[in-house]
């Protein structure tokens, strides 16, 4: 069952894009594309960091779009930005006892 994606205002999206600019990709997706293992690893990364950059290797535009949509549906993350084969994803931590890893602007 798909998870509802995180919805961000334009202000928050712009802020997160700025924060992600200096990030290096924390995961590279190869020829196997999006699998259960990839989704599980992305879940762990989102829980730990909240804002991540994922790089798809040797992917055309349609493959990147399909992978982004599959990841968003499976994790409930927001696709902050897609440039070429690079995806920027954000999801607030599900564990409410941990402080937020990313400061979001008000609004």
NORJODA-V590626 format. One record per backbone hydrogen bond with DSSP energy under -0.5 kcal/mol. CO is the residue of the C=O (numbers start at 1). NH is the residue of the N-H. Records with the same first field share a line. If there is no record, write none. Layout:
CO: NH + NH
//
This chain:
9: 13
10: 14
11: 15
12: 16
13: 17
14: 18
15: 19
16: 20
17: 21
19: 22
20: 23
27: 55
28: 30
29: 57
30: 33
33: 35
35: 39
36: 40
37: 41
38: 42
39: 43
40: 44
41: 45
42: 46
43: 47
44: 48
45: 49 + 50
46: 50
49: 51
50: 52 + 91
52: 89
53: 26 + 27
54: 87
55: 29 + 57
56: 59
60: 64
61: 65
62: 66
63: 67
64: 68
65: 69
66: 70
67: 71
68: 72
69: 73
70: 74
71: 75
72: 76
73: 3
76: 6
78: 80 + 90
81: 88
83: 86
85: 56
86: 83
87: 54 + 89
88: 80 + 81
89: 52
90: 78
94: 96
95: 98
102: 104
//
